[in-house]
Amino acid sequence: MIIKKLFAWIQYPLPHHLISRLVGFLAQTRIRWLKNFLIKHFINIFKVNMSEAEQPDYRQYENFNQFFTRPLKQDARDLIDLEHSAACPVDGTVSQLGDIDYGRIFQAKGHSYSALELLGGKVEAAAPFMGGKFATIYLSPKDYHRIHMPVKGTLKQMIHVPGRLFSVNPATTENVPGLFARNERVVAIFETEYGPMAMVLVGAMIVASIETVWAGQVTPLAREVSSCEYRLDTQGITLEKGEEMGRFQLGSTVVMLFGPEMAEFVERMQPGATTRLGEHFAQFQPTHPEVDVKTDATAESTEQG
């Protein structure tokens, strides 16, 4: 316990972004012997299963980042096709999941943070998720690092929120208050046939960048919250269930938010459960009631102010 706290505390004074950019520079090198050395030792240390990769020969990757974001073979994962089902968006481990109570999301014992903070302090973005559900999935270094859609959705808004880059491993999650609302992140809000869904891609120590399939590299950007609106009727960025929506260059965490009375997580999905891309993660209600939740979000914003 003491070691975990020390690991978390020592991160506070570190220059997170400088360290991450330096590691990112190294991860981009195309010097053959150096990039092969880095990739080979990474595979050995973290027991990466290269038999699932579309290109299993580590020497064929141009640099470490290309290896890290490697695509899988087409038949490496099965996509759940059960009616009204949500597919797991990533390989990883469930950190926490459950209800968004009074606008707050559970992080770890003794720690929670607000959905409003997570979504960049934007009341209109947070309002549809008050009283809904959340799921947090941690991607370890060995995992596949592309993020896929749990369900078909049309992009409504993308928000870039600057912040720190604390590690997001369990030791830090347990000891840094409001971790996921502190770290740099990209928020993608989708409209689905079942209701609103947010996919929050959280950066972490030595994460060189976060990318989306529609905007390319989103971080690093200016050190202020930026938002891009997408008109559903004209811009039409719609992604199918199972389609790639983003990727991390080095590992991190995905936080999913669903609207109220919209989804129920399957019984197997509990904190600590290992996840596989495409497996059954949640079941949607065929229809869900319209809920006026703006008052709750506005109240929370007033309390924070």
C-alpha positions in Angstrom: 0.0 0.0 0.0 2.8 2.4 0.9 4.6 1.6 -2.3 1.5 2.3 -4.4 1.1 5.7 -2.6 4.7 6.6 -3.2 4.4 5.7 -6.9 1.4 8.0 -7.2 2.9 10.9 -5.1 6.2 10.9 -7.0 4.3 11.7 -10.2 3.0 15.0 -9.0 6.2 17.1 -9.5 7.2 15.3 -12.8 7.1 17.2 -16.1 4.4 14.9 -17.6 4.2 16.4 -21.0 8.0 16.8 -21.5 8.5 13.1 -20.5 5.7 12.0 -22.8 7.0 14.0 -25.8 10.6 12.7 -25.3 9.2 9.1 -25.2 7.0 9.9 -28.2 10.1 11.1 -30.2 11.9 7.9 -29.4 8.8 5.8 -30.4 8.9 7.5 -33.8 12.5 6.6 -34.6 13.1 4.6 -37.8 16.7 3.7 -37.0 16.4 0.0 -37.7 18.5 -1.5 -34.9 17.0 0.9 -32.3 13.3 0.4 -33.2 13.8 -3.4 -33.4 15.5 -3.4 -30.0 12.7 -1.4 -28.4 9.9 -3.6 -30.0 11.6 -6.9 -29.3 12.2 -6.1 -25.6 8.7 -4.7 -25.2 7.2 -7.9 -26.6 9.3 -10.0 -24.2 8.7 -7.9 -21.1 4.9 -7.6 -21.5 4.2 -10.9 -23.2 2.5 -9.5 -26.2 0.7 -12.0 -28.3 2.0 -11.3 -31.8 0.1 -14.3 -33.3 -3.0 -12.2 -33.3 -1.4 -9.3 -35.3 -2.0 -8.8 -38.9 1.8 -8.5 -39.2 3.3 -10.9 -36.7 7.0 -10.1 -37.6 8.0 -7.3 -35.3 10.9 -6.4 -37.6 8.5 -5.3 -40.3 7.2 -2.3 -38.4 8.6 1.1 -39.4 8.8 2.3 -35.8 7.6 1.5 -32.3 4.3 3.5 -32.7 3.4 1.5 -35.8 3.9 -1.7 -33.8 2.0 -0.4 -30.8 -1.1 0.5 -32.9 -0.8 -2.7 -34.9 -4.1 -4.0 -36.4 -5.3 -7.5 -35.6 -6.0 -10.3 -38.1 -9.6 -10.0 -39.4 -10.7 -13.2 -37.6 -8.9 -12.4 -34.3 -12.1 -11.1 -32.6 -15.8 -12.0 -32.9 -18.3 -9.1 -32.8 -21.4 -9.8 -30.8 -24.4 -9.6 -33.1 -27.1 -10.1 -30.4 -30.0 -7.7 -31.0 -29.8 -4.5 -28.9 -26.3 -5.4 -27.7 -23.3 -3.3 -27.0 -19.9 -4.7 -27.9 -16.8 -4.2 -25.8 -14.8 -1.4 -27.5 -11.3 -2.6 -26.4 -9.1 -5.3 -25.1 -8.4 -4.4 -21.4 -9.5 -4.7 -17.8 -12.6 -3.3 -16.3 -11.5 -0.7 -13.7 -15.0 0.3 -12.5 -18.5 0.5 -13.9 -22.0 1.4 -12.6 -24.4 4.3 -12.1 -23.6 8.0 -12.5 -25.0 9.1 -9.1 -25.8 12.8 -8.7 -23.5 13.5 -11.6 -20.5 11.6 -10.1 -18.5 8.7 -11.4 -16.8 6.2 -9.1 -13.0 5.9 -9.6 -11.7 3.8 -6.7 -12.2 3.4 -3.0 -12.5 6.9 -1.6 -12.3 8.7 -4.9 -14.9 9.9 -7.5 -15.1 12.7 -10.0 -17.9 14.5 -11.8 -19.2 13.8 -15.3 -19.2 17.5 -15.8 -15.4 17.8 -15.2 -14.8 14.7 -17.3 -16.5 16.3 -20.3 -14.6 19.5 -20.0 -17.0 21.5 -17.8 -19.6 21.7 -20.6 -23.1 21.5 -19.0 -24.8 20.8 -22.3 -22.4 17.9 -22.9 -22.8 16.4 -19.4 -26.6 16.9 -19.1 -27.7 13.9 -21.1 -25.7 11.5 -19.0 -27.0 12.5 -15.5 -28.5 9.4 -14.0 -27.0 7.2 -16.6 -24.2 4.6 -16.5 -20.4 4.6 -16.9 -17.8 2.0 -17.6 -14.0 2.5 -17.3 -11.6 0.1 -19.0 -7.9 0.2 -18.5 -5.6 -0.8 -21.4 -2.3 -2.3 -20.2 0.9 -2.1 -22.3 0.3 -5.6 -23.8 -3.2 -4.9 -25.0 -4.4 -4.1 -28.5 -4.6 -0.3 -28.6 -7.3 0.6 -31.1 -10.7 1.6 -29.9 -13.9 0.4 -31.6 -17.5 1.4 -31.5 -19.8 -0.4 -29.0 -22.8 0.4 -31.2 -23.6 2.3 -34.4 -23.4 6.0 -33.7 -23.3 9.4 -35.4 -20.7 11.9 -34.1 -22.3 14.9 -32.5 -19.4 16.6 -30.7 -15.7 16.3 -30.1 -14.0 18.0 -27.1 -10.3 18.2 -26.4 -9.6 18.8 -22.7 -6.0 19.6 -21.7 -4.6 18.3 -18.4 -1.9 16.4 -16.6 -0.6 13.0 -17.8 -0.6 10.8 -14.6 -0.1 7.1 -15.1 -3.5 5.4 -15.2 -2.5 2.0 -13.8 -4.3 0.7 -10.7 -1.8 2.1 -8.2 -2.3 5.6 -9.5 -6.1 5.2 -9.9 -6.4 4.3 -6.2 -4.3 7.2 -5.0 -4.8 10.3 -7.3 -8.1 11.9 -6.7 -10.2 12.7 -9.8 -7.5 11.1 -12.0 -9.6 10.8 -15.2 -10.9 14.3 -14.9 -7.3 15.6 -14.4 -5.6 13.9 -17.3 -5.6 15.2 -20.9 -8.4 13.6 -22.8 -10.5 13.5 -26.0 -14.3 13.3 -25.6 -16.4 12.0 -28.5 -20.2 12.3 -28.1 -22.4 10.2 -30.3 -26.1 9.9 -31.0 -27.3 6.3 -31.2 -30.7 4.8 -31.8 -30.8 4.0 -28.1 -29.7 7.4 -26.8 -26.5 9.4 -26.2 -23.1 7.8 -25.7 -19.8 9.4 -24.9 -16.4 7.7 -25.6 -13.7 9.4 -23.5 -10.1 8.6 -24.5 -7.9 9.5 -21.5 -4.2 10.2 -22.0 -1.5 9.0 -19.6 2.2 9.2 -18.8 4.2 8.6 -22.0 1.1 8.6 -24.2 2.5 10.3 -27.3 -0.9 11.1 -28.8 -4.5 10.3 -29.1 -6.0 9.9 -32.5 -9.6 9.6 -34.0 -10.4 8.2 -37.4 -12.2 11.5 -38.4 -9.7 14.1 -37.1 -6.3 12.3 -37.0 -4.0 13.2 -34.1 -5.9 15.3 -31.6 -3.3 15.7 -28.9 -1.1 17.5 -28.1 -3.0 20.8 -28.8 -3.4 24.2 -27.2 -3.6 24.2 -23.4 -7.3 25.1 -23.3 -10.5 23.2 -23.8 -11.6 23.1 -27.4 -14.8 21.8 -28.9 -15.9 20.9 -32.4 -19.6 20.5 -33.2 -20.8 18.1 -35.9 -24.3 18.6 -37.5 -26.0 15.3 -37.7 -27.9 16.2 -40.9 -25.0 17.5 -43.0 -21.6 16.3 -41.8 -22.7 12.7 -41.3 -19.8 11.1 -39.5 -21.4 7.8 -38.7 -19.5 4.8 -37.5 -20.9 1.2 -37.5 -20.8 -1.1 -34.5 -17.3 -2.6 -34.3 -15.7 0.0 -36.5 -12.5 1.7 -35.4 -13.0 5.1 -33.9 -9.6 5.9 -32.4 -6.3 4.7 -31.0 -3.7 5.4 -28.4 0.0 5.7 -29.1 1.0 4.0 -25.8 -1.5 2.8 -23.3 -4.3 4.4 -21.4 -8.0 4.3 -20.4 -11.4 4.5 -22.1 -14.4 5.8 -20.1 -17.8 5.2 -21.7 -21.0 7.1 -20.7 -24.6 6.1 -21.5 -27.8 8.0 -21.0 -30.3 7.2 -18.2 -32.3 3.9 -18.5 -30.4 3.1 -21.7 -28.1 0.2 -20.9 -27.5 -2.6 -18.5 -24.0 -4.2 -18.2 -23.8 -8.0 -18.6 -23.2 -9.9 -15.4 -19.7 -10.9 -16.2 -18.5 -7.3 -16.5 -17.3 -6.5 -13.0 -14.3 -4.6 -11.7 -11.2 -6.6 -12.5 -12.8 -8.5 -15.4 -10.6 -9.0 -18.5 -12.3 -7.7 -21.7 -11.9 -8.6 -25.3 -12.8 -6.4 -28.2 -16.2 -7.3 -29.7 -17.6 -9.4 -26.8 -21.0 -8.8 -25.2 -20.6 -5.8 -22.9 -24.0 -4.4 -22.3 -27.6 -4.7 -23.4 -29.6 -1.7 -24.6 -33.2 -1.0 -23.9 -35.1 -1.0 -27.3 -36.5 2.4 -26.3 -35.7 4.7 -23.4 -37.8 7.6 -22.0 -36.9 11.2 -22.6 -35.5 12.5 -19.3 -35.1 16.2 -18.4 -31.6 16.2 -16.8 -30.5 19.7 -17.5 -31.3 20.9 -14.0 -29.0 18.4 -12.3 -26.0 19.3 -14.6 -26.7 23.0 -14.1 -26.8 22.5 -10.3 -23.6 20.7 -10.3 -21.9 23.4 -12.4 -23.2 26.0 -9.8 -21.8 24.0 -6.9 -18.4 23.7 -8.6 -18.3 27.4 -9.3 
